[in-house]
Amino acid sequence: QVLLVESGGGSVQAGGSLRLSCTLSGGTSSTYAMGWFRRAPGKEREFVAASIWNGGETLYLDSVKDRFTIFRDNTKNTVALEMNGLKSEDTADYYCVASTTWGELSSRNSRNWRFWGRGTQVSVSS
């Protein structure tokens, strides 16, 4: 079974940066699309970003596309999310996800991701 473990969460002031990292075990990351969802208090899970198997295609939530960057290192079975210009509305639990499927629209739906990490908390103070 694929296991995803996130790291890098924490507290940061508005305008600051954080880099989240996710390590995949129990499989080879190059055979999986990987990405990130988030869930803010009182809200549904929300797609943030995703990367196809080799990183050649990426998807972003519109509100983060100019601030966040997703990248992967398949030699280390990792995917990272570089978050810059953080805002209070970015406060959420962030979940690493992996799937053997990929689609420009389907990958934005949480139901299309098979594997989920436990999450890492990001708190942005205003």
C-alpha angles and dihedrals in degrees: 000000000000115000123198121196122187128204139171101064121137146117123306138166121252110278093029131114139240133181118212120199132195127194121202120209132176091046146033113277094214089069093057137068107227134195151139137267127181137203121203121199110285094004137101123256110281130203113243110170142329140190129207120237097280097028093250093124127040135183129202140187105251094238093057104033094099094046108034130062126193119203136163139208109203091185086068099032090239139132123192137195116209108202119194132175091024118201132199089252089063089069106120147107107279120213128199114220136189134192142168089224131073137187137153091239104020094056090061089064116085091214090068095062115086103188126051134183123223092255138243124236123239118190120185118190121208 
